Amino acid sequence: MHICKLRLSAAWTLRRAELSQRRLLSSARKQSPLLNIAPRVREALSNGEPVVALESTIISHGMPYPQNVETAREVEQIVAASGSIPATIALIDGRIHVGLSDGDLLRLGNGRETVVKASRRDMAAVLSQRLLGATTVSGTMLAAHMAGISVFATGGIGGVHRGAEDTMDVSADLTELGRTPVAVVCAGAKSILDLPKTLEYLETQGVPVVAFGDSNEFPAFFSQHSGLQAPWKLQRAEQVAQLLKTNAELGLQNGVVVAVPIPEEHAKASVDIEQAIEAALRESERLGVKGKEATPFLLKRVVERTGGASLLANIALVKNNARIASQIAASLASMGGSQGFSTT
């Protein structure tokens, strides 16, 4: 009887290994021919090493040149120094590039070429016309999931815009979070948005929102404080990784928001920045700036009105998010979950 049990156990172990191998082969066969994964990123994914996705809209539309390219390089270095492989994502020459060269970063950031801001909605059009595209949060999530990357670091997520009850202006980031299993490590949502409605929308989409650190207050990008509570608070990277792993084991296909407050030393200018944001909002309304052009316009005006203080704060929070994301990805990889936390 004991021998039979051993044989059955061995047979099941072999069967599970075979099924696992088949799933890997099936995944490889199904991988889109539009994906162009950089060799080091591909190697890391194959070996189960931690990988962190990074967006490219922050390069093309979020910061001025040359700070944008310098920041992109530094963020990649921070991800690497914190234990993961960086994979900045963009749409170049008809393919989704996962992992960029320094020349790619320069193309996106130096202003010499037109760069399309590409969310899920725009990706097929940008790729089919072989345009140069920078991926937003939603576009980066989609591409990261296609490549098998489960952790993504960015500045802040989009959300429900003020006055959305009249305009229906809701960022595609929120719906993407409801259907794509990628963790987004961010500094919350920008205070130019309607934050209470943004959290309500995420709840409707079934998206866990985790405040990372000592406080369960949902951060408001430039500010550590929004006056709103996140549903969950976790203090360590391994706790977040365990949540992502459990989300996968439940078979859920939603993303997770990991909201990290801006570092204290860079949060001191938040009052001045908030005043600049309010002034920029009034200007955008007067000029009729709407849609996907609104956020770049507002960020540019806020940088001008704060004498560059908001840019320094933006850079600091992105770097901090990258560091935390790398730690989460490394913890997830140690649990065997680095190939995307979806189970399908």
Number of C-alpha atoms within 10 A of each C-alpha: 6 7 8 9 10 11 12 12 12 12 12 12 12 12 12 12 12 12 12 12 12 12 13 13 12 11 15 11 10 10 13 13 9 12 16 19 19 15 11 13 23 19 13 16 20 13 11 17 22 31 32 30 33 31 27 29 28 26 25 28 24 20 21 17 17 13 16 25 23 15 19 24 14 15 25 23 17 21 29 18 13 18 20 25 26 26 25 27 27 29 29 21 15 20 22 25 22 27 23 19 11 11 9 15 20 19 19 28 29 16 14 9 12 13 21 19 23 26 25 18 11 14 24 13 12 23 19 11 11 14 19 22 29 28 31 26 31 24 27 32 32 22 24 28 20 19 25 20 29 28 32 31 30 27 30 25 24 22 27 26 21 19 11 13 11 7 11 11 16 21 20 19 21 24 19 23 27 22 17 21 29 29 29 29 29 28 32 32 24 21 20 21 20 17 24 14 17 21 23 12 18 21 14 12 17 17 22 22 22 25 25 28 15 11 18 18 24 30 29 25 28 30 25 22 18 16 12 14 18 19 14 15 21 18 14 15 20 18 16 24 26 16 18 26 21 14 20 19 12 11 13 19 20 22 29 25 23 28 29 29 27 29 18 9 9 19 20 15 15 20 12 14 23 18 14 20 23 15 15 21 21 12 15 17 11 9 9 10 15 13 12 13 11 14 20 16 18 23 21 18 18 25 20 15 18 17 11 14 17 26 21 13 22 22 20 20 24 24 24 23 29 30 24 22 32 29 24 30 32 27 22 29 20 15 13 15 24 27 23 28 30 25 15 10
